[in-house]
Amino acid sequence: MNVHKTKITDSVLGISLNDTTLDLFESQYPVPGGVSYNCYLIRDEKTAVMDTVDARATDLWMETLEAELAGTAPDYLVVSHVEPDHSANVARLAAKYPEMKVVGNAKTFAFLANFFPGAIPADRQVVVKDGDQLNLGAHTLTFVFAPMVHWPEVMVSYESSEKLLFSADGFGRFGVVADGDSFANWVDDSRRYFLNIVGKYGAQVQALLKKAAGLEISRICPLHGPVLTGDLAPYLSLYDTWSSYKPEDPAAILVASASIHGHTREAAHRMAEKLRAAGASVTEMDLTRTDVSYAVAEAFRCGKMVLACATYDGFLFPPMEAFLTHLKTKNFQNRTAGLLENGMWAPMAGKLMGAALAGMKNITVCEHTVSIRGAAHPCDEAPMDALVSELIAR
């Protein structure tokens, strides 16, 4: 664990606790580049701390915050989001600074009471409504509710004098915050973060983007990842694309395979090579070796996909079943899919994949399906070619 500080303005400091030893974020998403837990400190006539950090970072965060406060006490703690990686230290900070008020909405305090019963009595609560303001002196925070982005109590805060948007989990990213390289993989890391964590709630993100469009924003300050500065249009555009379930690259094709002994994967690779020969941009993913969060992100990036799966005990081979379940959970839609199944006897994968896709919105399944028996043979070339032609044409 290490600390990275970002001077956002003369009055606003970003404090990032970089967790480089966490293996799975939310106990499910691999984070080989670590993750940051961010809070922000606004110094004015009144001092506000914007959120706390994960329990894994408690001691170092408290030490860092105390040093920055230099013997003074914060007047307010603003709680944007009660998820434990951001609220774990609310009770501890409240106990250390008994005069500090805690700012949140009605749902904020209902949720905090579940995690920290009795820690924030009513006389220390500043309960705000959508559009309410908190004056700190030269700085004024306006609270904008963002329900289900991605919890019900979420709110973002807009500071009008310096045009800062404190965006809660919005515009977050996997990976630590460091000088010089924080944006190296911003799109890939943010795509995987957004689509796996917030992806289900596209309509709610669209509503928040419409609210943000009416604000003049100079910087976006998320609870994970670097502060966004400069031309914000590319970031906003990506969020619009992701939350409206449009592909970033409509012609790109993901070939995702779930193979038991390698023969289905070989057939999938043959399909990928045929698609490349036809001029397509293709990504291949072996679902038995690739974490599903990467496959979900790539499926959303592409406009088309080929699903290749072996039949297993009369059902789908579990890695494909898990992939399709995750896609449905994340509201996957508006794509074209081709199917390749493998079954030595009683093949069922094609039918089952089709049924899973039928449960998603606006998924077009190609008419041509490739069905192999054990391994691909010369007789399978023509069905593969037909599927390639149909995918390219769509």
N, C-alpha and C positions, 0 to 999 in steps of 0.2 A: 504494500500500500504506500502510495506517495501522494503529495499535494502539488497541484498546479494552480497558480493564481493568475487570473486574467484581469488586467486593469481595463474595465469597459469604458468608464469615464472617470473624471476626477472624483466623483462622488459614489461610484458604483464599482464594486469589486466582485468578480466571480471566483469562487473557491471550489475547485474540483478535487475530489478524492478519487484517485486512480486505483482501481482494484485490478491488480495484475495476476492474482492467484485464483480468482473465481473460475471454475470450470464451466458451470451451467448457469446462465442467467434465468431467473424464474424457475430454476431446477429443470430446465428443458432445452434452452438454446445455448449451443457452444459459443464461447467468446474467447477465441484464441488470442485476440488483441486486447483482452480485458474490457473493462467498462468503467465509466466515470459516474460518480454521484455528485451532482452539482448543487450548490446553494449560492445565494447572492446576498451581498451586504450593501444596503443603501444608507449612506451617512448624510444626515441633514439635521435640522433642529430636532427632529425625531429620527431615531435609528430603527431600521427595519431589517430583519433577517428573512430572506425569502426561502422557506423550506429548510428541512434538515437532510440527513443522509442515512444510508443503510447502517444497520447495527454493526456490520463488519468494519466500519470505518469510524466508529464512535469516538474512541480515545483521541485519535489523531485529529479528527474534525473539531472536537471540543478544544483541544490544545491550540489549534490554528485560529479558531474563531475568538478565543479568549485573547490571544496575542493581538489580533486585529482590533478588537474592542478596546484594548489598552486600558483596562480598569473600569471602563464604563459599562453600563447595562443597556441592552437593546430595549426599545420601547414596545416593539411589535415583532411577533413571529407570524408571518403570513404562510398559511398552509394551502398550497395549491392542489395537493393530491395526497390522499391518505394511504396510498399503497406503501407497504413497509419499507421499501428501499428509499423512500423520501420522508416518511413520518416516524421512523424508528426512534428518533431522539427528541420528539416533541415533549414528552413528559420530563425527560432529563433536563432539557433546556428550561422548561417552565419551573422546575424545582430549583435550578441554580439561580434563576432571576425571578424572584417572586413578584416583582412589580410589573413584569412584562405582560402585555396583553397578547392573546392569540387571536388571529384574524382568520375567519373562515365562513362558510355558509352553513345553513341548518344541517345539511347532510354531512358536512365536514365534522361537526361536533358529535353527531349521532354515531359516525364511524369511529371517531377518536375514542368515544366512550367504550366501544367494544374492545379496543386495543389497550386503553389506559383508563380503566374505571376510576372516576373521581379525581383524576390528575388535573383537569382543567375545570375548575368551578365556574358557575355561571357569571360571577362578577369579573372574571378574567377573559370572558369570551366577547369578541367583537363580531357579531353575526351580521354579515353583509348580504345584500340582494344583488341580483344582476344589474350592473350599471352603477352601483354605489361607488363612492370615492373615499379615499383615505389620504388626508393631507399630512405630509411630513415636514413641510416648510416650503422650500423651493420645488420640491418634488411632490407630485400627486399621483396616486395609484387609482386607476379605474378597474374595477373587477368585472370581467366578462365571463359568464358561465359557459362551460363547454361540456355539458353532460354526455357521458359515454364516450369521451375521448381520453381514456377508455374506461373510466369508472364514473358512476353517477354524480359524484360530488365535485368533479374536476372544474377548476376555474383558472383562467389565465389573467394576468395583470398587465395593464398598459400604463407606462409612466410617460406622461404627456410632454414634460419639459425637455427630456432627452430622447423621446420617441423610442422607448425600449419596450419590447414585448417579452414578458416572462411567460413562456409558452407551456409550462408543465411538461408532460411527456411528448407533446407535439414538437416535431423537428429534432427529436432525439436521435441518437446514433450509438451503435455498439462501438467499442474501442475507447482507449484512453485519450485524454487531452494533453497535448504536449506542444512545445514550440516547434513550428516549422512543418510538422507532418500531420496535423489534425484533420486536414481536408484531403489527404492522399486517396483515401477510399471512401469518401463521404457518401457518394451515391450508392455504392454496393452495400455498405454497412447500414445506411439509413433505410434502404429498400428492405433489407432483411429484417431490420428492427420494426419498421412500420407495418409491413404486411403480415408479419407473424404476431405482433402484439396488438396493433390497432386496426388491422385490415378488415375485420368484421364490421367496423363502424364507419363505413364510408359516408353514409348520409349525414352522420353527426359531424364528421370532419368537414364535409362540404358546407354545412351550416356555419362552422367556425371560420372557414376561409371567407365566407361572405361577410361575416362581421369584421374580420381582419382587413378586408378590402377597403373598408371605410376609414382605416387608420393610417396615418403616416408613420412608417416604421423604419428606424435606422439600423436597429440590431434586434436579433431574435436570441433570447437567452433560454435554452432548454435545460431540463433536469438531467440529461445525459448528453455527452458530446460537446463539441466546441460551440462558442458563441458565433452566430452567423452575422457577417458584416458585408459591406459593399453592396453589390447588385444582388438583391434578394429575389429577383424575378425567377431565376432558375430553380431555386428551392421551392418557391410557391407553386411554380408550374408542375414540378414533380409531385408535390402533394395533391394537386388537383388531378393529375393523371392517375395516381395510385388510388385516391379515394373515390374516383368515378369509375374505377374498374376498367380503364382503358389500357391496352398494352403500350409500353414504351416503344417497342419495335414490332409493329403489326405483322411484318413478314417473317420475323425470326421464329425458329422452330426449336422447341425443347423435345429431345428424345429421351424419355425416362423409362428405364427398364428395371424389372424385378425378376431376377433369374436365380434358379436354385443351383444348377450345376454349370452354368455359363452358356448354355446353348441359346437361351432367349436373349441374353446380352449380345451374343454374336449376331443373331438375327437383327437386333435393334441397331447394332453398329452398321450392318449391311444397309439397313434403311437410311441411316444417317449419311452414309457415303453416297447413296443414290440421290438423296436430297441435295447434298452439296454439289454433286455433279450437275444437278438441275439449276444451280445458282442460288440455293437457299443458304442463309446463315443459320447454322445448327449448333446447339449445345447438347452434349450427351451427359447424362447423369445415371449412375448406377445406384439405384435406391437402396441396395443392400450395403453399400459402403458410404453413401453420402447422407449426412444428417438431413432430415426432412425439412428443416427450416430453410436450407439453401435451395432445395428443390421447389418449395413453395414460392420463394422469392423469384426464382428463374421462370417458373410457370406464369407468374404475374407479369414479368418483364416481356415475355414473348406473346405473340398473337396466336400461335398455333402450337400443338404438341402431338407427339406420337407416344402412346402408352403401350409398352410391351411387357406382358406378364405371363408367367407360368400358372397353370391351374394347380392348386395345392389342396389335397383332401376335399376336392369338389368345390373349393372356394378360391378366392384370390390369394396369391402368395402374400403373406402379411405385410412386407414393406410397401407394396402397391396399395393394399387396403388402407394402411396408415396414411399414405400420401393423399389418397382421394378423400379420406376423412378430414384431414387437415385443410385441404382445398375447400371443401364444403363449409367447414367451420369458419373459414376466413372469407366466406361470401364470394368465392371465385365465380366469375361469369364473363360473358361476352368473348368467348374464344372458340376456336375450331380444333377438334381432336380427331386423330386417326388411331385405330386400334390394331394391335398385333398380339395374338394369343398363342400360347403353346400348351399342348396337352397330348400326351402319347395315347390316351384313351379318354373318352368323355370330356373333351375340352369345354371349360365353362368360363374362362377368364374374359373372353370377349363380351359375352352376355352380361357378366357381372360388372365389368368396367362400364359398359353402356348404361346399365341400370344406375350405377353411382353417378354418372354424368347427367343422367336424366333428372336427378334430384337437384341439380344446380341450374342457375338462371342463364338462359340464352347461350347454351353450349351446343354448337353444331357438330354432330358426329358424322364423319365421312361415310359415304355409302359403302365404300370398299373396305373390307376387313381382311387382314392377313391371318391365316390360321395354319400353324405349322405343327408337325407331329414329331416331337422329340428334338429335332434339329431342322434347320433350313436346308432345302434341297433345290436342285435346278427347277423343279416344278413350281417352286414358290416365287421365282423371279417375276413372273407375269403379274401375280397379285400385288407384289411389292411395287412394281412399276406403276400399276393402276392407282395404288394409294398415293404414290409420289405425285403423279400427275394431278390427282384430285386436290391434294394439299397445296401444291404450287398454284393451282388455278383459283383457289378460294381466297 
